[in-house]
Amino acid sequence: MALLARVPPGRAGRMWLRRRLGTAERGRDQLDRKLRILIPEQQRLHAQAEHCRKAWTVACDDARVWLLRATLLGGQDVLRKASTPHLVDIEVVWTTAMGLRYPVDARLVGPPAEPPAVVGNSAIGPAAAAYRLALLAGVRTAAAEEAVRRIEAEIAVTRRRLRALEKRWLPWLQEALAELELSLEQAEQDDGIRLRRAAAARPERTSPP
């Protein structure tokens, strides 16, 4: 590995490797904890998104029924006259978990605009209300699906980082540290042998007469 050239020699290298090994182990533990938190949240968000999609389908079906009733009672011209030019504002509610920001809800801002009264067509009001509910269900579905997309992407990135630590970085650090420890131990043994040999070869001092 290219980082091998950056390891300082001797005991300084041992401290260098130990510090990085400790950092890598803490990083592994944090990533593992992050996955244990995000995966249950992913399952919850999947269920929520499915519920929102079903609610949206029901709301759209109900809105189409009321649109058909309004059309049968007054025709297309009545629908055009009953439409309003007002835009609808949407507010998205966000949260953050383990550093990940994602939407948890969405709502329509402001009271609904009342459609113009149409004589003889009692379906216009309910149709407008049904379409507002369908719109609300749609934006909530979009928020739920975006939350699922974001948390799945974060889980994938976290798994890649954890795999890189467990399969590459940690084994390399452990192996490099073990090799350095062995070489330092061997060097200490060699130094001890040289010192003993030097002491044995040194002439003994004689006492003066």
Secondary structure, 3 states (H helix, E strand, C coil): CHHHHHCCCHHHHHHHHHHHHHHHHHHHHHHHHHHHHHHHHHHHHHHHHHHHHHHHHHHHHHHHHHHHHHHHHHHHHHHHHHCCCCCCEEEEEEEEECCEEEEEEEEEECCCCCCCCCCCCCCHHHHHHHHHHHHHHHHHHHHHHHHHHHHHHHHHHHHHHHHHHHHHHHHHHHHHHHHHHHHHHHHHHHHHHHHHHHHHHCCCCCCCC
